Amino acid sequence: MEILKLPDTETVHEAVRADRPLMAAIGFDGSKAAVVPSAYFGSYELLAASAGIREDGAYFMLSFNSQSADWNFKCPEQYAYIYDPDERTAAYYRDGLSMIPEFLMMFGYFSKLNITNAPPDIWSF
């Protein structure tokens, strides 16, 4: 996974040293992720577009610091071209639980993962 640091590497490293909140957009295919201090971009869409993750909503959204990571659970209707809503949500959940911790470890963080906006039946997957 290639991790792009925006607006530049030094700005991200400075935010890491100060343990400021960060945002990440992690591409669904796992090939690319983008990280930015939260103060720089107000939206995941802008972050993803800046990193070249162009397909609308084709990324996992994460807000994090060294202690915790909040995964904004928002499964798009076209995810993995799975038409059954339960199967699609289950695949999104499994894939996110695989790629998000991988991203965090590659970034050098071992943050506790929290899932925000998860559907109530998520735990049945």
N, C-alpha and C positions, 0 to 999 in steps of 0.2 A: 504494500500500500504506500503510495506516494503521499506525503503530508506537506501541503503548501502552507506556508506561514505568511499571513497577510496583516498589515500592508507590507511588512518585511520581516525577516528573521529576527533582527535585533529588537524590534518592537514587541514581538511575541515573547522573546527570551526575557525582556524587561518585565513584562506582565507575569511571567512564570516566577521570576525571582521575587516579585512583590505579592505573589499568590492572588492576583486580581482575577475576576471572572473572565472566562473565555467562552467562545462559541465555536462549534464545529459543524460542518456539513460533511457527512460521510457518504460517498456515492454508493448506491445500492449494489454495484458490481464489485465493490471493495478495492478498486484500483486506485482511487484518489480520495483524499480528504482535504479539507481546508480549515484552518484555525485562525481566529482573529480575537484580539481582546474585545470583550463585549462593548466597550465604549466606542469602538470604531464603526461597526456596522449594526444598524438597528434591526435588520431582517435577515433571515436565513436565505431568502431568495436572492438578495444582493450578494451575500457571501458566496453562495453556490455559483451564481453567474460570474462573479469575479474570478473564481477558481476554474472555470470552464466546465462545471457540472451543469450542463445546459438544460437537460430534459426537466420540464416543470415538475417539481416535487420529487425528483428521483434521488433523494438523499435522506439519511437519518439525521435528525436535528438534535444537537446536544449542547447543553450549557453546563460548564464544569469548572472546577478548580481542583486543588490537590486533595481535598477532603470528600467531595461528592460530585456526582455527575447526574444531571437531570435529562432524561431522554424524553423529548416531546413526542409522545406516541400519536402519530397521525398517519395512518395507513391510507395511501391513495387508492382510489377505486381501480386504477390500472395496474396495481402492484403485481409484478411477475405474470401478468396476463392470466391471473386466476379469477374466474368469474364467480365462484361460490364465495360469499362474504366471509363465512366462518373459516374456510380453508385459506383464503387470502390473508385474513388477520392472523391466523396461526403461522403462516409462512413468514409474514412480516415480523412477527414476534421472535420466531426462531432465528431468522437471519440477523435481526438487530442484536439479539443476545450473543450471537457469534461475532459480528463485526465491531460492535461498539467496544467490548472489552479488549479486542485485538488492537483497535485504534488507541485506546487509553494506555495500554502497555507499550506500544510503539512510541507513544508520546512521552512515556516515562512516568505516568501517573497510575496509581492503584486506587482510584477513587471509588467510593461506594456508589453503585448505580441505582438511581431512583427512576421509576417510570411515571411520568405525568400524563394525564389525559387518557389513561388506558381504559378500554371498555370494561364494564363490570365483570364480564365472563372471561377475562383474560386468563385467569388462573386455571381454567378448565383445559387449556392447551397443554 
